[in-house]
Amino acid sequence: MALRNKYVYDKLIKITIPYLGPSTYRFIDRQIINHLGIEPEKLRDTEIKDLIDWMRLSMSLLTENDQTVKEYIQEIELLARGSDEKI
């Protein structure tokens, strides 16, 4: 069963804050609204996989540190699989 709504959104925010700080909400909201066409709080874990490539590209534009981008995306992939392993 897919995790729904605010829980998944909050987890995505929690993962992203160490990387983007105060701009996290704006970054995540834009990704969800622009690429999925839904309200951020309606995000389900099954939809995160549809964002991963966009988030990788966007993070790569924000930092030249490939390791940082890789670590970030790995955490997002864990969330997409429904794991709280690193979160």
C-alpha positions in Angstrom: 0.0 0.0 0.0 1.4 3.4 -1.0 2.2 5.9 1.7 0.1 8.9 1.2 -0.2 12.6 1.7 1.6 14.7 4.3 3.7 11.8 5.7 5.5 11.3 2.4 5.9 15.0 1.8 7.3 15.5 5.3 9.8 12.7 4.8 10.9 14.3 1.5 11.3 17.7 3.2 13.3 16.0 6.0 15.7 14.4 3.5 16.2 17.6 1.6 16.7 20.2 4.4 20.3 19.2 5.1 21.1 19.8 1.4 19.1 23.0 0.7 18.3 24.5 4.0 15.6 27.2 3.9 15.0 26.8 0.2 13.9 23.2 0.7 10.1 23.8 0.7 10.3 25.9 -2.5 12.5 23.3 -4.2 10.3 20.4 -3.3 7.0 22.2 -4.0 8.2 23.2 -7.5 9.3 19.7 -8.3 6.0 18.2 -7.3 3.7 20.9 -8.9 5.7 21.3 -12.1 6.5 17.7 -12.8 3.6 15.8 -11.3 0.9 18.4 -11.5 -0.4 17.7 -8.0 -0.5 19.5 -4.7 2.6 18.7 -2.7 0.7 17.3 0.3 -1.0 14.8 -2.0 2.3 13.1 -3.0 2.5 9.4 -2.6 5.6 7.3 -2.3 4.8 5.6 -5.6 5.0 9.0 -7.3 8.5 9.8 -6.0 10.1 7.6 -8.6 8.6 9.9 -11.3 10.5 12.8 -9.7 13.9 11.3 -9.2 15.4 12.2 -12.5 14.1 15.8 -12.3 15.4 16.1 -8.7 18.8 14.7 -9.8 19.0 17.3 -12.7 17.9 20.1 -10.5 20.3 19.3 -7.7 23.1 19.0 -10.3 22.3 22.6 -11.4 22.6 23.8 -7.7 25.9 22.0 -6.9 28.9 20.7 -8.8 29.5 18.2 -6.0 28.5 14.9 -7.7 28.9 13.0 -4.4 26.3 15.3 -2.7 23.9 14.7 -5.6 24.4 11.0 -5.4 23.8 10.8 -1.7 20.7 12.9 -1.9 19.2 10.8 -4.7 20.0 7.6 -2.8 18.0 8.9 0.1 15.1 9.8 -2.2 15.2 6.3 -3.7 15.0 4.7 -0.3 11.9 6.8 0.4 10.4 5.8 -3.0 10.8 2.2 -1.9 9.0 2.9 1.3 12.1 2.5 3.5 12.9 4.7 6.5 16.4 3.2 6.6 18.4 6.5 6.5 15.6 9.0 7.0 
